[in-house]
């Protein structure tokens, strides 16, 4: 993968990520995680919005809100206590920058108000890697969804997985990523993901699971 210096281009794929200042937590409780995930849906729109209006016009379920036309294609995501990952592609020119500005602004406003703080939350502007080769694009689906493994075994990349069964169960129970969508689990958050513009690397749920298991068994460090 490489850090892309040029502007984002429709039809190409990117891995976006950012973390809290000084590696501080950006998600302190379940409400924080769920708010950010909701914003992945509501901010992906050509229209501006205010969350209290969204909730008041959609029976307090933002996923029922008619957001209008999306501006990006989100292929995968994962939230961790102090950072996040998003696989993304532009639907329209300038879509990624617009989406990330809306997402970051809305979440920081929510977070600062909730915790009585001011100022920036993230470690500068979000980072992006241009997925310029097919093998990198396929790899990033596993990389993003395997991030939570570090929460139960920090050294798994160095010494290998101690208990494969326990890890796979943990991933299936970790609700703050799009792993559910790739297991075919239906939930309202599935509206966030749009897989149509991405190559069909995983022809079945079993095929996706096999890919995950293969990476868990890999004897080298994931980068």
Buried (B, 14 or more C-beta within 10 A) or exposed (E): BEEBEEEBBBEBBBBBBBBBEEEEBBBEEEEBBBBBBBBBBBBBBEEEBEBEEBBEEBEEEBBEBEBEEBBBBBBBBBBBBBBBBBBBBBBEEEBBBBBBEBBBEBBBEBBBEEEEEEEEBBBEEBEBBBBEEEEBBBBBBBBBBBBBBEEBBEEBBEEEBEEEEEBBEBBEEBBBBBBBBBBEEEEEBBBBBBBEBBEEBBEEEEEBBEBBBEBBEEEEEBE
